[in-house]
Amino acid sequence: MKQEKHYYFTPIHLQINDLDVQLVLPQVEQAAELYQAVACDRENLGKWLPWAYKMKSAHDEANFIKQIQAKMKRQSILVLTILVNKQPSGMIDLHNLIPNKKAEIGYWLSSKYQGHGIVTKSVTALCQHAFSEFNLHYIDLLVAVGNDKSANVAKRCGFKLMGIEPQLINGPDGQIFRLIRG
């Protein structure tokens, strides 16, 4: 009988002013709160992340978590829940992950916690983890033209604009930012 492969991850803890932030492996038990965050911010999230309109229930979120748990066992993706004061408030991930080469990073965060530096510090921490644990050479961050908040996160985290590609992100033109391991 083939033994099931598990992916182990030590949570990343960040203290940002009075906010206790942790990046942890997603659990099905987080689905209801994550769905609620998406539902409350659907219009804002959907502007840049079309999947937000497809997430219709906590059950959909639970199924998504189960799917990514299976993908993480193959090490093709790493998805983490962003906990703010122990409350599931967003997600951050490495996708298109090719160990010893590259990955892309993506994220979303409840508007309730935006503007505190949570995404910037989470991106920085996950990139450090990715470079050391997966031996990546570079990480790309794709940002729709016009999504100034994400472009600013990329810049604050040390990513450099590599170029703009037409219709890169579900239709809109996309800016390709890259962080090269130093």
Stockholm file with secondary structure:
# STOCKHOLM 1.0

chainA/1-182         MKQEKHYYFTPIHLQINDLDVQLVLPQVEQAAELYQAVACDRENLGKWLPWAYKMKSAHDEANFIKQIQAKMKRQSILVLTILVNKQPSGMIDLHNLIPNKKAEIGYWLSSKYQGHGIVTKSVTALCQHAFSEFNLHYIDLLVAVGNDKSANVAKRCGFKLMGIEPQLINGPDGQIFRLIRG
#=GR chainA/1-182 SS CCCCCCCCCCCEEEEETTEEEEEECCCGGGHHHHHHHHHHTHHHHHHHCTHHHHCCSHHHHHHHHHHHHHHHHTTSCEEEEEEETTEEEEEEEEEEEETTTEEEEEEEECGGGTTSSHHHHHHHHHHHHHHHHSCCSEEEEEEETTCHHHHHHHHHTTCEEEEEETTCSSSSCEEEEEEECC
#=GC SS_cons         CCCCCCCCCCCEEEEETTEEEEEECCCGGGHHHHHHHHHHTHHHHHHHCTHHHHCCSHHHHHHHHHHHHHHHHTTSCEEEEEEETTEEEEEEEEEEEETTTEEEEEEEECGGGTTSSHHHHHHHHHHHHHHHHSCCSEEEEEEETTCHHHHHHHHHTTCEEEEEETTCSSSSCEEEEEEECC
//
